[in-house]
Amino acid sequence: MSESHRVEDVLYPWLEELDKRFSEDAIEPSDRPLRACIFLASNGIVRGPEGPTEEFEFLDEDWFAAVYSATEKWFIKRYGKRALRRGDETVPGLILIYGTPFRLDIPLTTSKVEKPGETSWLCFPDSLSPEEDVFSWIHEAPDLESMEEPTIETLKNDISDVVGHVRSTRLNTMTAEFDEENGRRFANSVEVHLANAVGAICSMQPDRLSISQWEIHLSIEKALKSVVIQKTGRCPKSHDLVEIHKLATDSGMTPVDDRLLRNFPHAAESVGHRYCELPPPSVSEADRFYRTGLETIDHATSELRRQMVLKNAQFLIRRAPWIRQRGLPPGPGIG
């Protein structure tokens, strides 16, 4: 039996089980090969000839390339082109310009070519970098050239705040570890509710503005509950954000700022918005609750237990052997 067959014999039963979990956690197929490989390597299920390596050192090892190649082959066979890793994934954010909501398409990684066609730096930032062209992320942007400089600076600061929380939250939830599956699902779905809220607020439709309040409420609720579940193994049966926050702090979480707590709506109010039984919020009110949600969620998820920290991690990526093997272009950031 060849070496590749031995690798596949070890990997494929694990990949079958991991793929079930990824489906339950709503992980995009293109993200699954790398997540699966990191899980397998981090947990010692696969390792190099020298045994366990330091945190993330295995990403640059030849044996990891072989594991990745076999893993991606499995996912491509199952999901086709949808399993090919994308380099342009974005997450929606919300920004007000002239009091009008606009969607931000926020990239989750940045890259810088070091040697064209061969190497590049891949970074997982948790904030906005000065060299990034943030205005290009505004979907259907208005005229910004006629803006006065102080207004432009305020807009840049607002975008920086949103981008920082969005990026940080993704890294927080992606690396968090859970013994309870519902905790993992709660953490992974936080981003979904925030994205729904961004779309609803940008629509400026009264009913959808109301529903956005419920979506933001749910995102905060699930972030706080994921902390409680991870630390206690129990899931609170309540929609009361203040009550869930207390349970989270009682279990060891640092309390969120009082100014955020004061913006938490009563559960009955959010449920009323869910069914459009209350007058819709204004755009500015919806944006204020969105900002409250972003900061609260970033804070809560940052305190989840994890073994690996990716914030601002940088990796020098060579043109991967598994990319050369399948004859694809070098991909984003390689040049």
Protein Blocks (a to p, Z undefined) as FASTA:
>chain_A
ZZklmmmmmmmmmmmmmmmmmmmnopafklmmmmmmmmmmmnomaccfkopadehklmmg
fklmmmmmmmmmmmmmmnommlpccfkbccdddddeehiacdddddfbdcddfbghkacc
ddddfbdcfklcfklmpghiacfklpcfklmmmmmmmmmmmmmmmmmmmmmmmmpccfbl
klmmmmmmmmmmmmmmmmmmmnopaklmmmmmmmmmmmmmmmmmmmmmmmnopacdbfbf
klmmmmmmmnopacddfklmmmpccfklmmmmmnopaccddfklmmmmmmmmmmmmmmmm
mmpccfbdcehpacdddddfklmmnopaebehkZZ
